[in-house]
Amino acid sequence: MTAEARERIITLAGGRQVPVLEGGDLGGRPVLFHHGTPSSRHQATPLSDAARDHGIRLISFNRPGYGRTPNTSPSLASVGADAIAIADALEVARFGTVGLSGGGPYALATALAAPERVTAVAVVGGIGPWRLALPHDPDDHERDLLALADAGDLNAALAGFRSDLAPDVALLDIADDDAMVAAYFDGIPATELTWLTPEVRRCWAVDMREALSNADGYARDNLAWGGPWDIDVTAVRCPVHLYYGDRDSLVPEANGRWLAARLPNPTFVTFPNAGHGTTTFGHWDTVFAALPVLP
């Protein structure tokens, strides 16, 4: 990526140390980026050029449980509070926030944590409370794991999700980055990977090696947005732009429709002929251009 970047460690309450990555236009309008699941702050790197082109200072950080970031109990609201603390440490007063895929609910949580400071939200292929948004499937293994949490056995549910990630974690044993990324995307149609340029592949490898170094963040995310949400989306004051692909089987449009029906000020955009990869990585010029971020 040609846009400049800088990294730092920010210490939050209780001594938790969180790595933060800034890219795009470092003198531009600030936007906090919430990465997907499983991922890390490095997922923002392929978006950095688009951010720079739109005068956006893109700020990304690891959620709890990813890389060496200390884990915390599953919660959306607590990550929203972390985002505000990071903005404070960077002396950022007003900002926009975006959430990609599994990061979508955390962008909404950030807007609720400081409604007077968050000017706009973009949710890009973002997961909703999917057990409410999608038809019931009695054979869905993840519903079984979440039922354990519903019954009070949070540890068993977390262990189940950690186990589910084991095949992806095993990919880290592939020493060659190109081969590792190729194995990760094995079976995905080439038409859905047009955004995965050689440069983005290099970024993806860095992100994978950070995000899959343990399974805690993945398990935490699945409980945070798979279980009952601890945020009320009907209270989000600022504009929320929702972007979904009409061929996205991983995070179907129904997730966004559920959110749009409850948010006070939504704009819903459908990307035609787009699966999850194209939805979440193929349209950042559109997303950044539409995001109203005040100085």
Helices and strands as residue ranges (DSSP letters): E 6-11, G 13-15, E 17-24, E 29-34, G 41-47, H 48-53, E 56-61, H 77-89, E 95-100, G 101-103, H 104-113, E 118-124, H 130-133, H 141-150, H 154-164, H 166-170, G 171-173, H 177-184, G 190-192, H 198-211, H 216-226, G 233-235, E 240-245, H 253-260, E 266-271, H 276-281, H 284-290
